[in-house]
Amino acid sequence: MDEKAEGQLRVIRRVVAVMQAADIPAWLFGGWGLDARIGRITREHGDVEFWVERIHAERSKEILVEAGATALTTQPPEESCEFALDDVLFSTAYFDRRPDGSFSPLGRWSDWLFPPGSFGDEPVALHGTPVPAMSVSGMLAMKEQFPHLRNGRPWRQKDLADIEILRRLACLEIGDE
């Protein structure tokens, strides 16, 4: 494992520990979330991303800053907060629960819709550490919807590869039921 991945893993462990100590749920998503669902590191990652329920947005920012992270003013505050910790960038993006059990963010991404069960309680193992991660169905919905969102962009090659992996994982989960 290279130095960048080691630093990102340290930040993931730190954020998970700090958030759990404050009783604030946070779920990995993006490339690290997929790797957590797979159970191993599959590629280099540009960033680390967590989902946090909006009702915990301000408190999560406060406790992460208390833990040594620097909050950056790079994102609309109703949508997310980007941080730097030990030269590693990570972010917390915010979602709301909807009456039908689904989830969605606000702002530029309010047309994204995540299915019920996207944010569960059961951690998965990432490089030997239990971490909460967005569900396979939630990450698949994110990826599949992205180019169709009003602020979406076309899929990149890694998005297409992720969709293929997520679809296989979803089939395996259905087979386990």
N, C-alpha and C positions, 0 to 999 in steps of 0.2 A: 504494500500500500504506500502511495506517495505521501509527501508531507502535507499537501493540500487536503487530501481525503482524511488524514489523521486529524488535522485541525478542525475540519468540518464535523467529524465524529465527536471530538471533544466538546464542541459547541452544542451539538445535538444532545449529548448526555447532560451537559450543564443546563440547557434550557428545559429539558424534560424534568430534571431534578428540582429546579427552581419553581417551575410551574406546579409540579405535584406537591411540593412543600406548601405552596400557597393555595392548594385545592382549586387550581384553575386548569381545566382540561385544555390541551393543545394537541393537535394531530399533525404529524408530518404529511406532506403531500409533494407533488412534483417528483423529480427523479429520486430523491432520497426516500420519499414515501413508497414509491414503487420498489426500490431496493429492499426496504423494510418488509414489504409484502412478499417479495421473492425469498428473502432471508439471507441475501448476500449482496456485496457491492458489485455492480455490473459494469459501471463506467464512471468516468470523471463527471463531477457535477459543478455547475457554475455557481450555485447558491443553495441555501437551505431554507425551506419554506414550511411554515406551520399555519394551520387554521385555528382560530380562536373565536368562540362565540362572542358576538358584539357586546353583550352585557358584561364581559370581562375585559374589554379592550383597554380601558384606562388603567385598571389595576394591573393587568399583565405588563403594560408598558412601564409602570412604576416599579414593579418587582424586578423586571429585567434590567432596568437602569440601576437599581440598588445592588444587583448582582454583578455589576461591572460593565454592562453593555452600554454603548453610546447610541441613543436614539437619533436617527437621521431624519431630516425634513424633506425627504425625496418623494414621498407618496401622499396622496390626499388622506388626511387623518381619519375620515369616515370609512375608508377602504382598507388601509393597512398601515403598518409602521415597519420601516427598514432599520436594522441595527448593525453595528459592528462590535464584535467581541473577539479579542485576541487576533485581530487582522482578518477575521472571517465575517463575511456578510451573511445575515439571515433576516427573515422577515416574518411578521405575523399578519395574516390577512383575516378579515372579520366576516362572519356570516350571521344570518338570523334564522331562527326556526320559524317555519310557516305552519299555519293551522292544520294543514293536511299531512304533517310529518316530514315534509321535504325541507330543504335549506336553500338559501340564496344570499349572495352578498348585496351590498348597496353600490351606488355610484356607477362608474363606467361599466361595471360587470353585473348589473342588477338583472340582466336577462339570462344569466347562468342559473341553472336549477339542478340541485343535487338531490338524488332520491332518498327516501327514508332509509335509515341505516347507514348513511355515509359516515357518521361519526359515532362509532361504538366504544364500548368500555374495555374490550379485550386487547391487550398489547400484543405486539409481534416482536420477534427477536431481530435486531439489527447488529451484526457483528458482536453477538453475545450480550447485548443490552436490550432489555424489554423497553419498547417505545410504542406510544400510541401512533397509529397511522390511519389516514383516511381509508375507507373500505375500497375494495377492488371496484365495486359497482359505482361508488362515488367518483373515483379517479377516472374510470372509463367514461362516465357521463361528462366529466370535465373535458377530457380529451376529444370526445366525439362532438361535443357542442362547439368547441372553441372557434373553428373557422366560420361558423354560422352566427356568432354573436355580433352585435352591432359594432363592437370594437375588436373583434377577432381578427386573426390573420391566418393565412394558409398553413396547413400542417408542414412541419419540417420533417426531414427523414427520421430523426429520433422520435418524433411524435407518432409517426406511422409504426415504427418498431414498438413503441410503448403500447399503442392500441392493440397490436397483435398479441403482445404478452398479456395485457390485461384481459383480452377476450379469452385467451387460453386459461388464465387463472379463474375467470368467471365460470367457465365450463367445469373446471375442477371443483369449484365450490358447489355448483349445482349437483354434481355427481356425489358429493359428500352428504347431501341432505337426505 
